[in-house]
């Protein structure tokens, strides 16, 4: 009987410890680090296919994104992040669809798998020239 009581007490202590440890952390559907990135919003097809970006490509990128082409954030150091839709709030992702070729600031969980970097976007805004300086 003492062994059973001791085992139950040990399991209860482990469960309580795990519950207390979890209270301080924020649960996310994705494992990664929450970061804010700034860079140009590109359509992945044209950027990967022929390095299309910048002001001259805004019209094409807008059309491609409107037709379902994935979006990416190209940072000043040349790192490309695939932008993914946050399942809890799609508004920031959808807001980005109107910002092709613009400099944007996005916040979300940054993940890497098999060499592909992505950001599950939870906040998005266009960076204006006055803010960028």
MODELLER restraints for C-alpha pairs under 7 A, 6 or more apart:
rsr = mdl.restraints
at = mdl.atoms
rsr.add(forms.Gaussian(group=physical.xy_distance, feature=features.Distance(at['CA:31:A'], at['CA:111:A']), mean=6.92, stdev=0.5))
rsr.add(forms.Gaussian(group=physical.xy_distance, feature=features.Distance(at['CA:32:A'], at['CA:109:A']), mean=5.59, stdev=0.5))
rsr.add(forms.Gaussian(group=physical.xy_distance, feature=features.Distance(at['CA:32:A'], at['CA:110:A']), mean=5.44, stdev=0.5))
rsr.add(forms.Gaussian(group=physical.xy_distance, feature=features.Distance(at['CA:32:A'], at['CA:111:A']), mean=5.03, stdev=0.5))
rsr.add(forms.Gaussian(group=physical.xy_distance, feature=features.Distance(at['CA:33:A'], at['CA:109:A']), mean=5.23, stdev=0.5))
rsr.add(forms.Gaussian(group=physical.xy_distance, feature=features.Distance(at['CA:33:A'], at['CA:110:A']), mean=5.40, stdev=0.5))
rsr.add(forms.Gaussian(group=physical.xy_distance, feature=features.Distance(at['CA:34:A'], at['CA:108:A']), mean=5.16, stdev=0.5))
rsr.add(forms.Gaussian(group=physical.xy_distance, feature=features.Distance(at['CA:34:A'], at['CA:109:A']), mean=4.21, stdev=0.5))
rsr.add(forms.Gaussian(group=physical.xy_distance, feature=features.Distance(at['CA:34:A'], at['CA:110:A']), mean=6.01, stdev=0.5))
rsr.add(forms.Gaussian(group=physical.xy_distance, feature=features.Distance(at['CA:35:A'], at['CA:107:A']), mean=5.58, stdev=0.5))
rsr.add(forms.Gaussian(group=physical.xy_distance, feature=features.Distance(at['CA:35:A'], at['CA:108:A']), mean=5.75, stdev=0.5))
rsr.add(forms.Gaussian(group=physical.xy_distance, feature=features.Distance(at['CA:35:A'], at['CA:109:A']), mean=6.30, stdev=0.5))
rsr.add(forms.Gaussian(group=physical.xy_distance, feature=features.Distance(at['CA:35:A'], at['CA:110:A']), mean=6.45, stdev=0.5))
rsr.add(forms.Gaussian(group=physical.xy_distance, feature=features.Distance(at['CA:36:A'], at['CA:105:A']), mean=6.75, stdev=0.5))
rsr.add(forms.Gaussian(group=physical.xy_distance, feature=features.Distance(at['CA:36:A'], at['CA:106:A']), mean=5.49, stdev=0.5))
rsr.add(forms.Gaussian(group=physical.xy_distance, feature=features.Distance(at['CA:36:A'], at['CA:107:A']), mean=4.15, stdev=0.5))
rsr.add(forms.Gaussian(group=physical.xy_distance, feature=features.Distance(at['CA:36:A'], at['CA:108:A']), mean=6.64, stdev=0.5))
rsr.add(forms.Gaussian(group=physical.xy_distance, feature=features.Distance(at['CA:37:A'], at['CA:105:A']), mean=5.62, stdev=0.5))
rsr.add(forms.Gaussian(group=physical.xy_distance, feature=features.Distance(at['CA:37:A'], at['CA:106:A']), mean=5.33, stdev=0.5))
rsr.add(forms.Gaussian(group=physical.xy_distance, feature=features.Distance(at['CA:37:A'], at['CA:107:A']), mean=6.33, stdev=0.5))
rsr.add(forms.Gaussian(group=physical.xy_distance, feature=features.Distance(at['CA:38:A'], at['CA:75:A']), mean=6.09, stdev=0.5))
rsr.add(forms.Gaussian(group=physical.xy_distance, feature=features.Distance(at['CA:38:A'], at['CA:103:A']), mean=6.92, stdev=0.5))
rsr.add(forms.Gaussian(group=physical.xy_distance, feature=features.Distance(at['CA:38:A'], at['CA:104:A']), mean=5.58, stdev=0.5))
rsr.add(forms.Gaussian(group=physical.xy_distance, feature=features.Distance(at['CA:38:A'], at['CA:105:A']), mean=4.37, stdev=0.5))
rsr.add(forms.Gaussian(group=physical.xy_distance, feature=features.Distance(at['CA:38:A'], at['CA:106:A']), mean=6.45, stdev=0.5))
rsr.add(forms.Gaussian(group=physical.xy_distance, feature=features.Distance(at['CA:39:A'], at['CA:73:A']), mean=5.57, stdev=0.5))
rsr.add(forms.Gaussian(group=physical.xy_distance, feature=features.Distance(at['CA:39:A'], at['CA:74:A']), mean=5.10, stdev=0.5))
rsr.add(forms.Gaussian(group=physical.xy_distance, feature=features.Distance(at['CA:39:A'], at['CA:75:A']), mean=4.19, stdev=0.5))
rsr.add(forms.Gaussian(group=physical.xy_distance, feature=features.Distance(at['CA:39:A'], at['CA:76:A']), mean=6.11, stdev=0.5))
rsr.add(forms.Gaussian(group=physical.xy_distance, feature=features.Distance(at['CA:39:A'], at['CA:103:A']), mean=5.22, stdev=0.5))
rsr.add(forms.Gaussian(group=physical.xy_distance, feature=features.Distance(at['CA:39:A'], at['CA:104:A']), mean=5.59, stdev=0.5))
rsr.add(forms.Gaussian(group=physical.xy_distance, feature=features.Distance(at['CA:39:A'], at['CA:105:A']), mean=6.74, stdev=0.5))
rsr.add(forms.Gaussian(group=physical.xy_distance, feature=features.Distance(at['CA:40:A'], at['CA:73:A']), mean=5.49, stdev=0.5))
rsr.add(forms.Gaussian(group=physical.xy_distance, feature=features.Distance(at['CA:40:A'], at['CA:74:A']), mean=5.11, stdev=0.5))
rsr.add(forms.Gaussian(group=physical.xy_distance, feature=features.Distance(at['CA:40:A'], at['CA:75:A']), mean=6.55, stdev=0.5))
rsr.add(forms.Gaussian(group=physical.xy_distance, feature=features.Distance(at['CA:40:A'], at['CA:101:A']), mean=5.90, stdev=0.5))
rsr.add(forms.Gaussian(group=physical.xy_distance, feature=features.Distance(at['CA:40:A'], at['CA:102:A']), mean=5.46, stdev=0.5))
rsr.add(forms.Gaussian(group=physical.xy_distance, feature=features.Distance(at['CA:40:A'], at['CA:103:A']), mean=4.37, stdev=0.5))
rsr.add(forms.Gaussian(group=physical.xy_distance, feature=features.Distance(at['CA:40:A'], at['CA:104:A']), mean=6.02, stdev=0.5))
rsr.add(forms.Gaussian(group=physical.xy_distance, feature=features.Distance(at['CA:41:A'], at['CA:71:A']), mean=6.76, stdev=0.5))
rsr.add(forms.Gaussian(group=physical.xy_distance, feature=features.Distance(at['CA:41:A'], at['CA:72:A']), mean=5.69, stdev=0.5))
rsr.add(forms.Gaussian(group=physical.xy_distance, feature=features.Distance(at['CA:41:A'], at['CA:73:A']), mean=4.73, stdev=0.5))
rsr.add(forms.Gaussian(group=physical.xy_distance, feature=features.Distance(at['CA:41:A'], at['CA:74:A']), mean=6.45, stdev=0.5))
rsr.add(forms.Gaussian(group=physical.xy_distance, feature=features.Distance(at['CA:41:A'], at['CA:99:A']), mean=6.67, stdev=0.5))
rsr.add(forms.Gaussian(group=physical.xy_distance, feature=features.Distance(at['CA:41:A'], at['CA:100:A']), mean=5.21, stdev=0.5))
rsr.add(forms.Gaussian(group=physical.xy_distance, feature=features.Distance(at['CA:41:A'], at['CA:101:A']), mean=5.31, stdev=0.5))
rsr.add(forms.Gaussian(group=physical.xy_distance, feature=features.Distance(at['CA:41:A'], at['CA:102:A']), mean=5.83, stdev=0.5))
rsr.add(forms.Gaussian(group=physical.xy_distance, feature=features.Distance(at['CA:41:A'], at['CA:103:A']), mean=6.36, stdev=0.5))
rsr.add(forms.Gaussian(group=physical.xy_distance, feature=features.Distance(at['CA:41:A'], at['CA:104:A']), mean=6.45, stdev=0.5))
rsr.add(forms.Gaussian(group=physical.xy_distance, feature=features.Distance(at['CA:42:A'], at['CA:53:A']), mean=6.27, stdev=0.5))
rsr.add(forms.Gaussian(group=physical.xy_distance, feature=features.Distance(at['CA:42:A'], at['CA:61:A']), mean=6.65, stdev=0.5))
rsr.add(forms.Gaussian(group=physical.xy_distance, feature=features.Distance(at['CA:42:A'], at['CA:71:A']), mean=5.77, stdev=0.5))
rsr.add(forms.Gaussian(group=physical.xy_distance, feature=features.Distance(at['CA:42:A'], at['CA:72:A']), mean=5.20, stdev=0.5))
rsr.add(forms.Gaussian(group=physical.xy_distance, feature=features.Distance(at['CA:42:A'], at['CA:73:A']), mean=6.17, stdev=0.5))
rsr.add(forms.Gaussian(group=physical.xy_distance, feature=features.Distance(at['CA:42:A'], at['CA:74:A']), mean=6.89, stdev=0.5))
rsr.add(forms.Gaussian(group=physical.xy_distance, feature=features.Distance(at['CA:42:A'], at['CA:100:A']), mean=5.87, stdev=0.5))
rsr.add(forms.Gaussian(group=physical.xy_distance, feature=features.Distance(at['CA:42:A'], at['CA:101:A']), mean=5.83, stdev=0.5))
rsr.add(forms.Gaussian(group=physical.xy_distance, feature=features.Distance(at['CA:43:A'], at['CA:61:A']), mean=5.42, stdev=0.5))
rsr.add(forms.Gaussian(group=physical.xy_distance, feature=features.Distance(at['CA:43:A'], at['CA:64:A']), mean=6.72, stdev=0.5))
rsr.add(forms.Gaussian(group=physical.xy_distance, feature=features.Distance(at['CA:43:A'], at['CA:65:A']), mean=6.14, stdev=0.5))
rsr.add(forms.Gaussian(group=physical.xy_distance, feature=features.Distance(at['CA:43:A'], at['CA:69:A']), mean=6.27, stdev=0.5))
rsr.add(forms.Gaussian(group=physical.xy_distance, feature=features.Distance(at['CA:43:A'], at['CA:70:A']), mean=5.98, stdev=0.5))
rsr.add(forms.Gaussian(group=physical.xy_distance, feature=features.Distance(at['CA:43:A'], at['CA:71:A']), mean=4.65, stdev=0.5))
rsr.add(forms.Gaussian(group=physical.xy_distance, feature=features.Distance(at['CA:43:A'], at['CA:72:A']), mean=6.08, stdev=0.5))
rsr.add(forms.Gaussian(group=physical.xy_distance, feature=features.Distance(at['CA:44:A'], at['CA:69:A']), mean=6.78, stdev=0.5))
rsr.add(forms.Gaussian(group=physical.xy_distance, feature=features.Distance(at['CA:44:A'], at['CA:70:A']), mean=5.55, stdev=0.5))
rsr.add(forms.Gaussian(group=physical.xy_distance, feature=features.Distance(at['CA:44:A'], at['CA:71:A']), mean=5.47, stdev=0.5))
rsr.add(forms.Gaussian(group=physical.xy_distance, feature=features.Distance(at['CA:44:A'], at['CA:72:A']), mean=5.82, stdev=0.5))
rsr.add(forms.Gaussian(group=physical.xy_distance, feature=features.Distance(at['CA:45:A'], at['CA:69:A']), mean=6.58, stdev=0.5))
rsr.add(forms.Gaussian(group=physical.xy_distance, feature=features.Distance(at['CA:46:A'], at['CA:52:A']), mean=5.40, stdev=0.5))
rsr.add(forms.Gaussian(group=physical.xy_distance, feature=features.Distance(at['CA:47:A'], at['CA:53:A']), mean=6.35, stdev=0.5))
rsr.add(forms.Gaussian(group=physical.xy_distance, feature=features.Distance(at['CA:53:A'], at['CA:101:A']), mean=6.42, stdev=0.5))
rsr.add(forms.Gaussian(group=physical.xy_distance, feature=features.Distance(at['CA:54:A'], at['CA:101:A']), mean=5.35, stdev=0.5))
rsr.add(forms.Gaussian(group=physical.xy_distance, feature=features.Distance(at['CA:55:A'], at['CA:101:A']), mean=5.88, stdev=0.5))
rsr.add(forms.Gaussian(group=physical.xy_distance, feature=features.Distance(at['CA:57:A'], at['CA:101:A']), mean=6.77, stdev=0.5))
rsr.add(forms.Gaussian(group=physical.xy_distance, feature=features.Distance(at['CA:58:A'], at['CA:100:A']), mean=5.74, stdev=0.5))
rsr.add(forms.Gaussian(group=physical.xy_distance, feature=features.Distance(at['CA:58:A'], at['CA:101:A']), mean=4.91, stdev=0.5))
rsr.add(forms.Gaussian(group=physical.xy_distance, feature=features.Distance(at['CA:61:A'], at['CA:100:A']), mean=5.78, stdev=0.5))
rsr.add(forms.Gaussian(group=physical.xy_distance, feature=features.Distance(at['CA:62:A'], at['CA:98:A']), mean=6.93, stdev=0.5))
rsr.add(forms.Gaussian(group=physical.xy_distance, feature=features.Distance(at['CA:62:A'], at['CA:100:A']), mean=5.42, stdev=0.5))
rsr.add(forms.Gaussian(group=physical.xy_distance, feature=features.Distance(at['CA:65:A'], at['CA:71:A']), mean=6.77, stdev=0.5))
rsr.add(forms.Gaussian(group=physical.xy_distance, feature=features.Distance(at['CA:65:A'], at['CA:97:A']), mean=6.37, stdev=0.5))
rsr.add(forms.Gaussian(group=physical.xy_distance, feature=features.Distance(at['CA:66:A'], at['CA:97:A']), mean=6.95, stdev=0.5))
rsr.add(forms.Gaussian(group=physical.xy_distance, feature=features.Distance(at['CA:71:A'], at['CA:82:A']), mean=6.18, stdev=0.5))
rsr.add(forms.Gaussian(group=physical.xy_distance, feature=features.Distance(at['CA:71:A'], at['CA:83:A']), mean=5.53, stdev=0.5))
rsr.add(forms.Gaussian(group=physical.xy_distance, feature=features.Distance(at['CA:72:A'], at['CA:80:A']), mean=6.34, stdev=0.5))
rsr.add(forms.Gaussian(group=physical.xy_distance, feature=features.Distance(at['CA:72:A'], at['CA:81:A']), mean=5.26, stdev=0.5))
rsr.add(forms.Gaussian(group=physical.xy_distance, feature=features.Distance(at['CA:72:A'], at['CA:82:A']), mean=4.42, stdev=0.5))
rsr.add(forms.Gaussian(group=physical.xy_distance, feature=features.Distance(at['CA:72:A'], at['CA:83:A']), mean=5.14, stdev=0.5))
rsr.add(forms.Gaussian(group=physical.xy_distance, feature=features.Distance(at['CA:73:A'], at['CA:80:A']), mean=5.67, stdev=0.5))
rsr.add(forms.Gaussian(group=physical.xy_distance, feature=features.Distance(at['CA:73:A'], at['CA:81:A']), mean=5.14, stdev=0.5))
rsr.add(forms.Gaussian(group=physical.xy_distance, feature=features.Distance(at['CA:73:A'], at['CA:82:A']), mean=6.64, stdev=0.5))
rsr.add(forms.Gaussian(group=physical.xy_distance, feature=features.Distance(at['CA:73:A'], at['CA:83:A']), mean=6.87, stdev=0.5))
rsr.add(forms.Gaussian(group=physical.xy_distance, feature=features.Distance(at['CA:74:A'], at['CA:80:A']), mean=4.51, stdev=0.5))
rsr.add(forms.Gaussian(group=physical.xy_distance, feature=features.Distance(at['CA:74:A'], at['CA:81:A']), mean=6.50, stdev=0.5))
rsr.add(forms.Gaussian(group=physical.xy_distance, feature=features.Distance(at['CA:80:A'], at['CA:117:A']), mean=6.99, stdev=0.5))
rsr.add(forms.Gaussian(group=physical.xy_distance, feature=features.Distance(at['CA:81:A'], at['CA:117:A']), mean=4.97, stdev=0.5))
rsr.add(forms.Gaussian(group=physical.xy_distance, feature=features.Distance(at['CA:81:A'], at['CA:118:A']), mean=4.59, stdev=0.5))
rsr.add(forms.Gaussian(group=physical.xy_distance, feature=features.Distance(at['CA:81:A'], at['CA:119:A']), mean=6.31, stdev=0.5))
rsr.add(forms.Gaussian(group=physical.xy_distance, feature=features.Distance(at['CA:82:A'], at['CA:117:A']), mean=6.22, stdev=0.5))
rsr.add(forms.Gaussian(group=physical.xy_distance, feature=features.Distance(at['CA:82:A'], at['CA:118:A']), mean=4.33, stdev=0.5))
rsr.add(forms.Gaussian(group=physical.xy_distance, feature=features.Distance(at['CA:82:A'], at['CA:119:A']), mean=6.24, stdev=0.5))
rsr.add(forms.Gaussian(group=physical.xy_distance, feature=features.Distance(at['CA:83:A'], at['CA:118:A']), mean=5.78, stdev=0.5))
rsr.add(forms.Gaussian(group=physical.xy_distance, feature=features.Distance(at['CA:83:A'], at['CA:119:A']), mean=5.18, stdev=0.5))
rsr.add(forms.Gaussian(group=physical.xy_distance, feature=features.Distance(at['CA:83:A'], at['CA:120:A']), mean=6.23, stdev=0.5))
rsr.add(forms.Gaussian(group=physical.xy_distance, feature=features.Distance(at['CA:83:A'], at['CA:121:A']), mean=6.60, stdev=0.5))
rsr.add(forms.Gaussian(group=physical.xy_distance, feature=features.Distance(at['CA:84:A'], at['CA:118:A']), mean=6.85, stdev=0.5))
rsr.add(forms.Gaussian(group=physical.xy_distance, feature=features.Distance(at['CA:84:A'], at['CA:119:A']), mean=5.97, stdev=0.5))
rsr.add(forms.Gaussian(group=physical.xy_distance, feature=features.Distance(at['CA:84:A'], at['CA:120:A']), mean=4.74, stdev=0.5))
rsr.add(forms.Gaussian(group=physical.xy_distance, feature=features.Distance(at['CA:84:A'], at['CA:121:A']), mean=6.27, stdev=0.5))
rsr.add(forms.Gaussian(group=physical.xy_distance, feature=features.Distance(at['CA:85:A'], at['CA:93:A']), mean=5.63, stdev=0.5))
rsr.add(forms.Gaussian(group=physical.xy_distance, feature=features.Distance(at['CA:85:A'], at['CA:120:A']), mean=5.89, stdev=0.5))
rsr.add(forms.Gaussian(group=physical.xy_distance, feature=features.Distance(at['CA:85:A'], at['CA:121:A']), mean=6.31, stdev=0.5))
rsr.add(forms.Gaussian(group=physical.xy_distance, feature=features.Distance(at['CA:86:A'], at['CA:120:A']), mean=5.46, stdev=0.5))
rsr.add(forms.Gaussian(group=physical.xy_distance, feature=features.Distance(at['CA:86:A'], at['CA:121:A']), mean=5.88, stdev=0.5))
rsr.add(forms.Gaussian(group=physical.xy_distance, feature=features.Distance(at['CA:86:A'], at['CA:122:A']), mean=6.32, stdev=0.5))
rsr.add(forms.Gaussian(group=physical.xy_distance, feature=features.Distance(at['CA:92:A'], at['CA:121:A']), mean=6.55, stdev=0.5))
rsr.add(forms.Gaussian(group=physical.xy_distance, feature=features.Distance(at['CA:92:A'], at['CA:122:A']), mean=5.94, stdev=0.5))
rsr.add(forms.Gaussian(group=physical.xy_distance, feature=features.Distance(at['CA:92:A'], at['CA:123:A']), mean=5.27, stdev=0.5))
rsr.add(forms.Gaussian(group=physical.xy_distance, feature=features.Distance(at['CA:92:A'], at['CA:124:A']), mean=5.18, stdev=0.5))
rsr.add(forms.Gaussian(group=physical.xy_distance, feature=features.Distance(at['CA:93:A'], at['CA:121:A']), mean=6.28, stdev=0.5))
rsr.add(forms.Gaussian(group=physical.xy_distance, feature=features.Distance(at['CA:96:A'], at['CA:124:A']), mean=6.73, stdev=0.5))
rsr.add(forms.Gaussian(group=physical.xy_distance, feature=features.Distance(at['CA:99:A'], at['CA:126:A']), mean=6.95, stdev=0.5))
rsr.add(forms.Gaussian(group=physical.xy_distance, feature=features.Distance(at['CA:102:A'], at['CA:126:A']), mean=6.87, stdev=0.5))
rsr.add(forms.Gaussian(group=physical.xy_distance, feature=features.Distance(at['CA:103:A'], at['CA:126:A']), mean=6.01, stdev=0.5))
rsr.add(forms.Gaussian(group=physical.xy_distance, feature=features.Distance(at['CA:103:A'], at['CA:127:A']), mean=5.44, stdev=0.5))
rsr.add(forms.Gaussian(group=physical.xy_distance, feature=features.Distance(at['CA:104:A'], at['CA:125:A']), mean=5.65, stdev=0.5))
rsr.add(forms.Gaussian(group=physical.xy_distance, feature=features.Distance(at['CA:104:A'], at['CA:126:A']), mean=4.34, stdev=0.5))
rsr.add(forms.Gaussian(group=physical.xy_distance, feature=features.Distance(at['CA:104:A'], at['CA:127:A']), mean=5.12, stdev=0.5))
rsr.add(forms.Gaussian(group=physical.xy_distance, feature=features.Distance(at['CA:105:A'], at['CA:124:A']), mean=5.77, stdev=0.5))
rsr.add(forms.Gaussian(group=physical.xy_distance, feature=features.Distance(at['CA:105:A'], at['CA:125:A']), mean=5.38, stdev=0.5))
rsr.add(forms.Gaussian(group=physical.xy_distance, feature=features.Distance(at['CA:105:A'], at['CA:126:A']), mean=6.22, stdev=0.5))
rsr.add(forms.Gaussian(group=physical.xy_distance, feature=features.Distance(at['CA:105:A'], at['CA:127:A']), mean=6.30, stdev=0.5))
rsr.add(forms.Gaussian(group=physical.xy_distance, feature=features.Distance(at['CA:106:A'], at['CA:121:A']), mean=6.34, stdev=0.5))
rsr.add(forms.Gaussian(group=physical.xy_distance, feature=features.Distance(at['CA:106:A'], at['CA:123:A']), mean=5.54, stdev=0.5))
rsr.add(forms.Gaussian(group=physical.xy_distance, feature=features.Distance(at['CA:106:A'], at['CA:124:A']), mean=4.45, stdev=0.5))
rsr.add(forms.Gaussian(group=physical.xy_distance, feature=features.Distance(at['CA:106:A'], at['CA:125:A']), mean=6.60, stdev=0.5))
rsr.add(forms.Gaussian(group=physical.xy_distance, feature=features.Distance(at['CA:107:A'], at['CA:121:A']), mean=5.70, stdev=0.5))
rsr.add(forms.Gaussian(group=physical.xy_distance, feature=features.Distance(at['CA:107:A'], at['CA:122:A']), mean=5.76, stdev=0.5))
rsr.add(forms.Gaussian(group=physical.xy_distance, feature=features.Distance(at['CA:107:A'], at['CA:123:A']), mean=5.01, stdev=0.5))
rsr.add(forms.Gaussian(group=physical.xy_distance, feature=features.Distance(at['CA:107:A'], at['CA:124:A']), mean=6.52, stdev=0.5))
rsr.add(forms.Gaussian(group=physical.xy_distance, feature=features.Distance(at['CA:108:A'], at['CA:119:A']), mean=5.79, stdev=0.5))
rsr.add(forms.Gaussian(group=physical.xy_distance, feature=features.Distance(at['CA:108:A'], at['CA:120:A']), mean=5.16, stdev=0.5))
rsr.add(forms.Gaussian(group=physical.xy_distance, feature=features.Distance(at['CA:108:A'], at['CA:121:A']), mean=4.39, stdev=0.5))
rsr.add(forms.Gaussian(group=physical.xy_distance, feature=features.Distance(at['CA:108:A'], at['CA:122:A']), mean=4.98, stdev=0.5))
rsr.add(forms.Gaussian(group=physical.xy_distance, feature=features.Distance(at['CA:108:A'], at['CA:123:A']), mean=6.76, stdev=0.5))
rsr.add(forms.Gaussian(group=physical.xy_distance, feature=features.Distance(at['CA:109:A'], at['CA:119:A']), mean=5.41, stdev=0.5))
rsr.add(forms.Gaussian(group=physical.xy_distance, feature=features.Distance(at['CA:109:A'], at['CA:120:A']), mean=5.15, stdev=0.5))
rsr.add(forms.Gaussian(group=physical.xy_distance, feature=features.Distance(at['CA:109:A'], at['CA:121:A']), mean=6.87, stdev=0.5))
rsr.add(forms.Gaussian(group=physical.xy_distance, feature=features.Distance(at['CA:110:A'], at['CA:118:A']), mean=5.68, stdev=0.5))
rsr.add(forms.Gaussian(group=physical.xy_distance, feature=features.Distance(at['CA:110:A'], at['CA:119:A']), mean=4.39, stdev=0.5))
rsr.add(forms.Gaussian(group=physical.xy_distance, feature=features.Distance(at['CA:110:A'], at['CA:120:A']), mean=6.56, stdev=0.5))
rsr.add(forms.Gaussian(group=physical.xy_distance, feature=features.Distance(at['CA:111:A'], at['CA:117:A']), mean=5.77, stdev=0.5))
rsr.add(forms.Gaussian(group=physical.xy_distance, feature=features.Distance(at['CA:111:A'], at['CA:118:A']), mean=5.28, stdev=0.5))
rsr.add(forms.Gaussian(group=physical.xy_distance, feature=features.Distance(at['CA:111:A'], at['CA:119:A']), mean=6.23, stdev=0.5))
rsr.add(forms.Gaussian(group=physical.xy_distance, feature=features.Distance(at['CA:112:A'], at['CA:118:A']), mean=6.26, stdev=0.5))
